[in-house]
Amino acid sequence: MIETFMNLNIPQEVLTGLITRQYSLHGGVIRWAAGTEQAGQIIRHLVPAIETNEQTALEYIEKNKEASL
């Protein structure tokens, strides 16, 4: 069996918004949550990096840091 994982590089302020439910996650898209003034508006698109080992994933993240911004 090949071990795989998905790594999403989520900035701290966006992660805080998800934890506090100010934002909501819809697949690879983070949006303002229902009940907020900006409800449904996109905050950020996430780019998943599916890799077969940790070293390859770390190399991918390092090389593509700007893509997740």
PDB file of N, CA, C and O in Angstrom:
ATOM      1  N   MET A   1       0.838  -1.176   0.000  1.00  0.00           N
ATOM      2  CA  MET A   1       0.000   0.000   0.000  1.00  0.00           C
ATOM      3  C   MET A   1       0.890   1.248   0.000  1.00  0.00           C
ATOM      4  O   MET A   1       1.871   1.317   0.740  1.00  0.00           O
ATOM      5  N   ILE A   2       0.544   2.217  -0.822  1.00  0.00           N
ATOM      6  CA  ILE A   2       1.269   3.483  -0.879  1.00  0.00           C
ATOM      7  C   ILE A   2       0.584   4.464   0.062  1.00  0.00           C
ATOM      8  O   ILE A   2      -0.629   4.664  -0.001  1.00  0.00           O
ATOM      9  N   GLU A   3       1.374   5.066   0.930  1.00  0.00           N
ATOM     10  CA  GLU A   3       0.832   6.043   1.862  1.00  0.00           C
ATOM     11  C   GLU A   3       0.795   7.410   1.193  1.00  0.00           C
ATOM     12  O   GLU A   3       1.814   7.880   0.687  1.00  0.00           O
ATOM     13  N   THR A   4      -0.370   8.051   1.184  1.00  0.00           N
ATOM     14  CA  THR A   4      -0.489   9.392   0.619  1.00  0.00           C
ATOM     15  C   THR A   4      -1.138  10.310   1.645  1.00  0.00           C
ATOM     16  O   THR A   4      -1.800   9.852   2.576  1.00  0.00           O
ATOM     17  N   PHE A   5      -0.943  11.589   1.467  1.00  0.00           N
ATOM     18  CA  PHE A   5      -1.577  12.574   2.316  1.00  0.00           C
ATOM     19  C   PHE A   5      -1.783  13.838   1.513  1.00  0.00           C
ATOM     20  O   PHE A   5      -1.171  14.026   0.461  1.00  0.00           O
ATOM     21  N   MET A   6      -2.652  14.707   2.017  1.00  0.00           N
ATOM     22  CA  MET A   6      -2.880  15.968   1.349  1.00  0.00           C
ATOM     23  C   MET A   6      -2.462  17.080   2.301  1.00  0.00           C
ATOM     24  O   MET A   6      -2.898  17.125   3.451  1.00  0.00           O
ATOM     25  N   ASN A   7      -1.631  17.956   1.819  1.00  0.00           N
ATOM     26  CA  ASN A   7      -1.132  19.061   2.618  1.00  0.00           C
ATOM     27  C   ASN A   7      -1.679  20.350   2.031  1.00  0.00           C
ATOM     28  O   ASN A   7      -1.489  20.629   0.847  1.00  0.00           O
ATOM     29  N   LEU A   8      -2.355  21.134   2.856  1.00  0.00           N
ATOM     30  CA  LEU A   8      -2.854  22.428   2.428  1.00  0.00           C
ATOM     31  C   LEU A   8      -2.128  23.495   3.232  1.00  0.00           C
ATOM     32  O   LEU A   8      -2.154  23.481   4.463  1.00  0.00           O
ATOM     33  N   ASN A   9      -1.495  24.399   2.549  1.00  0.00           N
ATOM     34  CA  ASN A   9      -0.771  25.472   3.216  1.00  0.00           C
ATOM     35  C   ASN A   9      -1.770  26.588   3.508  1.00  0.00           C
ATOM     36  O   ASN A   9      -2.078  27.394   2.630  1.00  0.00           O
ATOM     37  N   ILE A  10      -2.281  26.635   4.750  1.00  0.00           N
ATOM     38  CA  ILE A  10      -3.301  27.605   5.130  1.00  0.00           C
ATOM     39  C   ILE A  10      -2.674  28.647   6.056  1.00  0.00           C
ATOM     40  O   ILE A  10      -2.167  28.295   7.122  1.00  0.00           O
ATOM     41  N   PRO A  11      -2.702  29.924   5.666  1.00  0.00           N
ATOM     42  CA  PRO A  11      -2.143  30.977   6.520  1.00  0.00           C
ATOM     43  C   PRO A  11      -2.862  31.036   7.873  1.00  0.00           C
ATOM     44  O   PRO A  11      -4.039  30.690   7.972  1.00  0.00           O
ATOM     45  N   GLN A  12      -2.153  31.471   8.899  1.00  0.00           N
ATOM     46  CA  GLN A  12      -2.684  31.498  10.258  1.00  0.00           C
ATOM     47  C   GLN A  12      -3.992  32.289  10.359  1.00  0.00           C
ATOM     48  O   GLN A  12      -4.928  31.830  11.014  1.00  0.00           O
ATOM     49  N   GLU A  13      -4.082  33.464   9.728  1.00  0.00           N
ATOM     50  CA  GLU A  13      -5.300  34.270   9.837  1.00  0.00           C
ATOM     51  C   GLU A  13      -6.510  33.577   9.204  1.00  0.00           C
ATOM     52  O   GLU A  13      -7.637  33.736   9.672  1.00  0.00           O
ATOM     53  N   VAL A  14      -6.270  32.815   8.148  1.00  0.00           N
ATOM     54  CA  VAL A  14      -7.364  32.072   7.511  1.00  0.00           C
ATOM     55  C   VAL A  14      -7.752  30.883   8.380  1.00  0.00           C
ATOM     56  O   VAL A  14      -8.938  30.597   8.544  1.00  0.00           O
ATOM     57  N   LEU A  15      -6.771  30.192   8.932  1.00  0.00           N
ATOM     58  CA  LEU A  15      -7.055  29.074   9.832  1.00  0.00           C
ATOM     59  C   LEU A  15      -7.853  29.547  11.041  1.00  0.00           C
ATOM     60  O   LEU A  15      -8.778  28.863  11.480  1.00  0.00           O
ATOM     61  N   THR A  16      -7.503  30.703  11.577  1.00  0.00           N
ATOM     62  CA  THR A  16      -8.244  31.270  12.706  1.00  0.00           C
ATOM     63  C   THR A  16      -9.690  31.536  12.313  1.00  0.00           C
ATOM     64  O   THR A  16     -10.603  31.257  13.090  1.00  0.00           O
ATOM     65  N   GLY A  17      -9.909  32.072  11.114  1.00  0.00           N
ATOM     66  CA  GLY A  17     -11.272  32.312  10.625  1.00  0.00           C
ATOM     67  C   GLY A  17     -12.077  31.029  10.485  1.00  0.00           C
ATOM     68  O   GLY A  17     -13.277  31.020  10.760  1.00  0.00           O
ATOM     69  N   LEU A  18     -11.432  29.942  10.058  1.00  0.00           N
ATOM     70  CA  LEU A  18     -12.118  28.651   9.964  1.00  0.00           C
ATOM     71  C   LEU A  18     -12.470  28.119  11.347  1.00  0.00           C
ATOM     72  O   LEU A  18     -13.572  27.612  11.559  1.00  0.00           O
ATOM     73  N   ILE A  19     -11.536  28.232  12.286  1.00  0.00           N
ATOM     74  CA  ILE A  19     -11.765  27.728  13.643  1.00  0.00           C
ATOM     75  C   ILE A  19     -12.894  28.495  14.323  1.00  0.00           C
ATOM     76  O   ILE A  19     -13.706  27.900  15.031  1.00  0.00           O
ATOM     77  N   THR A  20     -12.952  29.810  14.117  1.00  0.00           N
ATOM     78  CA  THR A  20     -13.981  30.631  14.755  1.00  0.00           C
ATOM     79  C   THR A  20     -15.293  30.635  13.966  1.00  0.00           C
ATOM     80  O   THR A  20     -16.267  31.269  14.372  1.00  0.00           O
ATOM     81  N   ARG A  21     -15.308  29.936  12.858  1.00  0.00           N
ATOM     82  CA  ARG A  21     -16.475  29.822  11.972  1.00  0.00           C
ATOM     83  C   ARG A  21     -16.856  31.130  11.287  1.00  0.00           C
ATOM     84  O   ARG A  21     -17.993  31.298  10.845  1.00  0.00           O
ATOM     85  N   GLN A  22     -15.904  32.051  11.200  1.00  0.00           N
ATOM     86  CA  GLN A  22     -16.097  33.262  10.422  1.00  0.00           C
ATOM     87  C   GLN A  22     -16.030  32.908   8.939  1.00  0.00           C
ATOM     88  O   GLN A  22     -16.695  33.528   8.108  1.00  0.00           O
ATOM     89  N   TYR A  23     -15.217  31.902   8.623  1.00  0.00           N
ATOM     90  CA  TYR A  23     -15.087  31.380   7.264  1.00  0.00           C
ATOM     91  C   TYR A  23     -15.577  29.941   7.237  1.00  0.00           C
ATOM     92  O   TYR A  23     -15.690  29.287   8.274  1.00  0.00           O
ATOM     93  N   SER A  24     -15.866  29.460   6.030  1.00  0.00           N
ATOM     94  CA  SER A  24     -16.230  28.048   5.872  1.00  0.00           C
ATOM     95  C   SER A  24     -15.460  27.476   4.685  1.00  0.00           C
ATOM     96  O   SER A  24     -15.110  28.191   3.746  1.00  0.00           O
ATOM     97  N   LEU A  25     -15.207  26.178   4.749  1.00  0.00           N
ATOM     98  CA  LEU A  25     -14.433  25.492   3.724  1.00  0.00           C
ATOM     99  C   LEU A  25     -15.371  24.723   2.811  1.00  0.00           C
ATOM    100  O   LEU A  25     -16.191  23.934   3.282  1.00  0.00           O
ATOM    101  N   HIS A  26     -15.258  24.947   1.510  1.00  0.00           N
ATOM    102  CA  HIS A  26     -16.083  24.277   0.501  1.00  0.00           C
ATOM    103  C   HIS A  26     -15.141  23.668  -0.528  1.00  0.00           C
ATOM    104  O   HIS A  26     -14.739  24.334  -1.482  1.00  0.00           O
ATOM    105  N   GLY A  27     -14.792  22.401  -0.333  1.00  0.00           N
ATOM    106  CA  GLY A  27     -13.809  21.777  -1.212  1.00  0.00           C
ATOM    107  C   GLY A  27     -12.475  22.470  -1.048  1.00  0.00           C
ATOM    108  O   GLY A  27     -11.918  22.464   0.049  1.00  0.00           O
ATOM    109  N   GLY A  28     -11.947  23.065  -2.096  1.00  0.00           N
ATOM    110  CA  GLY A  28     -10.679  23.769  -2.031  1.00  0.00           C
ATOM    111  C   GLY A  28     -10.851  25.277  -1.968  1.00  0.00           C
ATOM    112  O   GLY A  28      -9.928  26.028  -2.286  1.00  0.00           O
ATOM    113  N   VAL A  29     -12.047  25.724  -1.552  1.00  0.00           N
ATOM    114  CA  VAL A  29     -12.338  27.158  -1.507  1.00  0.00           C
ATOM    115  C   VAL A  29     -12.742  27.548  -0.087  1.00  0.00           C
ATOM    116  O   VAL A  29     -13.564  26.877   0.536  1.00  0.00           O
ATOM    117  N   ILE A  30     -12.164  28.632   0.421  1.00  0.00           N
ATOM    118  CA  ILE A  30     -12.565  29.164   1.718  1.00  0.00           C
ATOM    119  C   ILE A  30     -13.417  30.393   1.445  1.00  0.00           C
ATOM    120  O   ILE A  30     -13.013  31.291   0.707  1.00  0.00           O
ATOM    121  N   ARG A  31     -14.606  30.424   2.052  1.00  0.00           N
ATOM    122  CA  ARG A  31     -15.557  31.523   1.851  1.00  0.00           C
ATOM    123  C   ARG A  31     -15.964  32.124   3.187  1.00  0.00           C
ATOM    124  O   ARG A  31     -15.830  31.497   4.238  1.00  0.00           O
ATOM    125  N   TRP A  32     -16.462  33.352   3.125  1.00  0.00           N
ATOM    126  CA  TRP A  32     -17.077  33.936   4.306  1.00  0.00           C
ATOM    127  C   TRP A  32     -18.294  33.079   4.647  1.00  0.00           C
ATOM    128  O   TRP A  32     -19.019  32.646   3.751  1.00  0.00           O
ATOM    129  N   ALA A  33     -18.519  32.836   5.917  1.00  0.00           N
ATOM    130  CA  ALA A  33     -19.610  31.971   6.363  1.00  0.00           C
ATOM    131  C   ALA A  33     -20.964  32.669   6.243  1.00  0.00           C
ATOM    132  O   ALA A  33     -21.053  33.896   6.215  1.00  0.00           O
ATOM    133  N   ALA A  34     -22.012  31.848   6.174  1.00  0.00           N
ATOM    134  CA  ALA A  34     -23.374  32.367   6.190  1.00  0.00           C
ATOM    135  C   ALA A  34     -23.581  33.159   7.477  1.00  0.00           C
ATOM    136  O   ALA A  34     -23.049  32.798   8.527  1.00  0.00           O
ATOM    137  N   GLY A  35     -24.347  34.231   7.393  1.00  0.00           N
ATOM    138  CA  GLY A  35     -24.606  35.053   8.560  1.00  0.00           C
ATOM    139  C   GLY A  35     -23.631  36.211   8.712  1.00  0.00           C
ATOM    140  O   GLY A  35     -23.820  37.069   9.574  1.00  0.00           O
ATOM    141  N   THR A  36     -22.591  36.245   7.885  1.00  0.00           N
ATOM    142  CA  THR A  36     -21.672  37.388   7.901  1.00  0.00           C
ATOM    143  C   THR A  36     -22.078  38.346   6.783  1.00  0.00           C
ATOM    144  O   THR A  36     -22.795  37.956   5.861  1.00  0.00           O
ATOM    145  N   GLU A  37     -21.624  39.589   6.860  1.00  0.00           N
ATOM    146  CA  GLU A  37     -21.952  40.580   5.828  1.00  0.00           C
ATOM    147  C   GLU A  37     -21.501  40.156   4.443  1.00  0.00           C
ATOM    148  O   GLU A  37     -22.168  40.446   3.449  1.00  0.00           O
ATOM    149  N   GLN A  38     -20.381  39.476   4.378  1.00  0.00           N
ATOM    150  CA  GLN A  38     -19.809  39.066   3.092  1.00  0.00           C
ATOM    151  C   GLN A  38     -20.140  37.619   2.747  1.00  0.00           C
ATOM    152  O   GLN A  38     -19.444  37.012   1.933  1.00  0.00           O
ATOM    153  N   ALA A  39     -21.163  37.065   3.333  1.00  0.00           N
ATOM    154  CA  ALA A  39     -21.510  35.650   3.182  1.00  0.00           C
ATOM    155  C   ALA A  39     -21.341  35.141   1.750  1.00  0.00           C
ATOM    156  O   ALA A  39     -21.874  35.713   0.799  1.00  0.00           O
ATOM    157  N   GLY A  40     -20.585  34.053   1.627  1.00  0.00           N
ATOM    158  CA  GLY A  40     -20.391  33.397   0.342  1.00  0.00           C
ATOM    159  C   GLY A  40     -19.224  33.924  -0.484  1.00  0.00           C
ATOM    160  O   GLY A  40     -18.784  33.254  -1.419  1.00  0.00           O
ATOM    161  N   GLN A  41     -18.718  35.100  -0.160  1.00  0.00           N
ATOM    162  CA  GLN A  41     -17.607  35.639  -0.938  1.00  0.00           C
ATOM    163  C   GLN A  41     -16.343  34.824  -0.681  1.00  0.00           C
ATOM    164  O   GLN A  41     -16.091  34.381   0.439  1.00  0.00           O
ATOM    165  N   ILE A  42     -15.563  34.635  -1.725  1.00  0.00           N
ATOM    166  CA  ILE A  42     -14.355  33.816  -1.641  1.00  0.00           C
ATOM    167  C   ILE A  42     -13.243  34.568  -0.912  1.00  0.00           C
ATOM    168  O   ILE A  42     -12.951  35.727  -1.206  1.00  0.00           O
ATOM    169  N   ILE A  43     -12.637  33.878   0.038  1.00  0.00           N
ATOM    170  CA  ILE A  43     -11.479  34.387   0.761  1.00  0.00           C
ATOM    171  C   ILE A  43     -10.205  33.926   0.055  1.00  0.00           C
ATOM    172  O   ILE A  43      -9.287  34.713  -0.174  1.00  0.00           O
ATOM    173  N   ARG A  44     -10.167  32.649  -0.282  1.00  0.00           N
ATOM    174  CA  ARG A  44      -8.937  32.063  -0.819  1.00  0.00           C
ATOM    175  C   ARG A  44      -9.233  30.726  -1.496  1.00  0.00           C
ATOM    176  O   ARG A  44     -10.131  29.997  -1.074  1.00  0.00           O
ATOM    177  N   HIS A  45      -8.479  30.409  -2.544  1.00  0.00           N
ATOM    178  CA  HIS A  45      -8.479  29.081  -3.150  1.00  0.00           C
ATOM    179  C   HIS A  45      -7.285  28.326  -2.584  1.00  0.00           C
ATOM    180  O   HIS A  45      -6.191  28.880  -2.480  1.00  0.00           O
ATOM    181  N   LEU A  46      -7.488  27.079  -2.221  1.00  0.00           N
ATOM    182  CA  LEU A  46      -6.402  26.255  -1.706  1.00  0.00           C
ATOM    183  C   LEU A  46      -5.908  25.328  -2.803  1.00  0.00           C
ATOM    184  O   LEU A  46      -6.697  24.802  -3.588  1.00  0.00           O
ATOM    185  N   VAL A  47      -4.610  25.136  -2.853  1.00  0.00           N
ATOM    186  CA  VAL A  47      -4.000  24.251  -3.840  1.00  0.00           C
ATOM    187  C   VAL A  47      -3.472  23.029  -3.104  1.00  0.00           C
ATOM    188  O   VAL A  47      -2.484  23.131  -2.377  1.00  0.00           O
ATOM    189  N   PRO A  48      -4.118  21.861  -3.279  1.00  0.00           N
ATOM    190  CA  PRO A  48      -3.637  20.670  -2.585  1.00  0.00           C
ATOM    191  C   PRO A  48      -2.364  20.132  -3.209  1.00  0.00           C
ATOM    192  O   PRO A  48      -2.139  20.249  -4.414  1.00  0.00           O
ATOM    193  N   ALA A  49      -1.550  19.548  -2.374  1.00  0.00           N
ATOM    194  CA  ALA A  49      -0.329  18.886  -2.833  1.00  0.00           C
ATOM    195  C   ALA A  49      -0.396  17.452  -2.354  1.00  0.00           C
ATOM    196  O   ALA A  49      -0.099  17.172  -1.193  1.00  0.00           O
ATOM    197  N   ILE A  50      -0.782  16.541  -3.232  1.00  0.00           N
ATOM    198  CA  ILE A  50      -0.881  15.130  -2.858  1.00  0.00           C
ATOM    199  C   ILE A  50       0.436  14.467  -3.232  1.00  0.00           C
ATOM    200  O   ILE A  50       0.826  14.456  -4.400  1.00  0.00           O
ATOM    201  N   GLU A  51       1.098  13.930  -2.260  1.00  0.00           N
ATOM    202  CA  GLU A  51       2.420  13.346  -2.475  1.00  0.00           C
ATOM    203  C   GLU A  51       2.506  11.979  -1.810  1.00  0.00           C
ATOM    204  O   GLU A  51       1.675  11.634  -0.970  1.00  0.00           O
ATOM    205  N   THR A  52       3.509  11.211  -2.189  1.00  0.00           N
ATOM    206  CA  THR A  52       3.661   9.863  -1.637  1.00  0.00           C
ATOM    207  C   THR A  52       4.642   9.795  -0.482  1.00  0.00           C
ATOM    208  O   THR A  52       4.709   8.768   0.194  1.00  0.00           O
ATOM    209  N   ASN A  53       5.403  10.846  -0.229  1.00  0.00           N
ATOM    210  CA  ASN A  53       6.281  10.843   0.936  1.00  0.00           C
ATOM    211  C   ASN A  53       6.506  12.265   1.429  1.00  0.00           C
ATOM    212  O   ASN A  53       6.301  13.226   0.688  1.00  0.00           O
ATOM    213  N   GLU A  54       6.924  12.393   2.673  1.00  0.00           N
ATOM    214  CA  GLU A  54       7.049  13.702   3.302  1.00  0.00           C
ATOM    215  C   GLU A  54       8.075  14.593   2.607  1.00  0.00           C
ATOM    216  O   GLU A  54       7.824  15.784   2.425  1.00  0.00           O
ATOM    217  N   GLN A  55       9.198  14.056   2.225  1.00  0.00           N
ATOM    218  CA  GLN A  55      10.236  14.862   1.595  1.00  0.00           C
ATOM    219  C   GLN A  55       9.734  15.479   0.296  1.00  0.00           C
ATOM    220  O   GLN A  55       9.971  16.661   0.045  1.00  0.00           O
ATOM    221  N   THR A  56       9.054  14.710  -0.522  1.00  0.00           N
ATOM    222  CA  THR A  56       8.524  15.231  -1.776  1.00  0.00           C
ATOM    223  C   THR A  56       7.504  16.319  -1.502  1.00  0.00           C
ATOM    224  O   THR A  56       7.489  17.335  -2.198  1.00  0.00           O
ATOM    225  N   ALA A  57       6.647  16.132  -0.500  1.00  0.00           N
ATOM    226  CA  ALA A  57       5.639  17.131  -0.150  1.00  0.00           C
ATOM    227  C   ALA A  57       6.307  18.418   0.307  1.00  0.00           C
ATOM    228  O   ALA A  57       5.888  19.505  -0.089  1.00  0.00           O
ATOM    229  N   LEU A  58       7.327  18.311   1.127  1.00  0.00           N
ATOM    230  CA  LEU A  58       8.023  19.503   1.610  1.00  0.00           C
ATOM    231  C   LEU A  58       8.688  20.250   0.455  1.00  0.00           C
ATOM    232  O   LEU A  58       8.674  21.481   0.426  1.00  0.00           O
ATOM    233  N   GLU A  59       9.262  19.528  -0.485  1.00  0.00           N
ATOM    234  CA  GLU A  59       9.865  20.147  -1.658  1.00  0.00           C
ATOM    235  C   GLU A  59       8.806  20.875  -2.486  1.00  0.00           C
ATOM    236  O   GLU A  59       9.039  21.984  -2.966  1.00  0.00           O
ATOM    237  N   TYR A  60       7.643  20.243  -2.651  1.00  0.00           N
ATOM    238  CA  TYR A  60       6.555  20.858  -3.411  1.00  0.00           C
ATOM    239  C   TYR A  60       6.099  22.155  -2.742  1.00  0.00           C
ATOM    240  O   TYR A  60       5.930  23.176  -3.409  1.00  0.00           O
ATOM    241  N   ILE A  61       5.904  22.113  -1.441  1.00  0.00           N
ATOM    242  CA  ILE A  61       5.446  23.292  -0.701  1.00  0.00           C
ATOM    243  C   ILE A  61       6.461  24.419  -0.823  1.00  0.00           C
ATOM    244  O   ILE A  61       6.094  25.563  -1.092  1.00  0.00           O
ATOM    245  N   GLU A  62       7.720  24.104  -0.629  1.00  0.00           N
ATOM    246  CA  GLU A  62       8.766  25.118  -0.709  1.00  0.00           C
ATOM    247  C   GLU A  62       8.794  25.769  -2.103  1.00  0.00           C
ATOM    248  O   GLU A  62       8.936  26.985  -2.230  1.00  0.00           O
ATOM    249  N   LYS A  63       8.659  24.949  -3.122  1.00  0.00           N
ATOM    250  CA  LYS A  63       8.736  25.433  -4.488  1.00  0.00           C
ATOM    251  C   LYS A  63       7.488  26.239  -4.885  1.00  0.00           C
ATOM    252  O   LYS A  63       7.564  27.113  -5.748  1.00  0.00           O
ATOM    253  N   ASN A  64       6.335  25.942  -4.250  1.00  0.00           N
ATOM    254  CA  ASN A  64       5.075  26.560  -4.659  1.00  0.00           C
ATOM    255  C   ASN A  64       4.436  27.424  -3.580  1.00  0.00           C
ATOM    256  O   ASN A  64       3.214  27.572  -3.557  1.00  0.00           O
ATOM    257  N   LYS A  65       5.234  27.992  -2.693  1.00  0.00           N
ATOM    258  CA  LYS A  65       4.716  28.820  -1.600  1.00  0.00           C
ATOM    259  C   LYS A  65       3.782  29.912  -2.109  1.00  0.00           C
ATOM    260  O   LYS A  65       2.700  30.108  -1.556  1.00  0.00           O
ATOM    261  N   GLU A  66       4.181  30.608  -3.133  1.00  0.00           N
ATOM    262  CA  GLU A  66       3.411  31.743  -3.626  1.00  0.00           C
ATOM    263  C   GLU A  66       2.080  31.325  -4.242  1.00  0.00           C
ATOM    264  O   GLU A  66       1.153  32.134  -4.284  1.00  0.00           O
ATOM    265  N   ALA A  67       1.958  30.097  -4.718  1.00  0.00           N
ATOM    266  CA  ALA A  67       0.724  29.640  -5.370  1.00  0.00           C
ATOM    267  C   ALA A  67      -0.438  29.582  -4.398  1.00  0.00           C
ATOM    268  O   ALA A  67      -1.591  29.703  -4.810  1.00  0.00           O
ATOM    269  N   SER A  68      -0.155  29.397  -3.106  1.00  0.00           N
ATOM    270  CA  SER A  68      -1.242  29.284  -2.137  1.00  0.00           C
ATOM    271  C   SER A  68      -1.673  30.631  -1.583  1.00  0.00           C
ATOM    272  O   SER A  68      -2.597  30.693  -0.773  1.00  0.00           O
ATOM    273  N   LEU A  69      -1.028  31.704  -1.999  1.00  0.00           N
ATOM    274  CA  LEU A  69      -1.391  33.033  -1.511  1.00  0.00           C
ATOM    275  C   LEU A  69      -2.447  33.624  -2.331  1.00  0.00           C
ATOM    276  O   LEU A  69      -2.880  34.745  -2.066  1.00  0.00           O
TER     277      LEU A  69
END
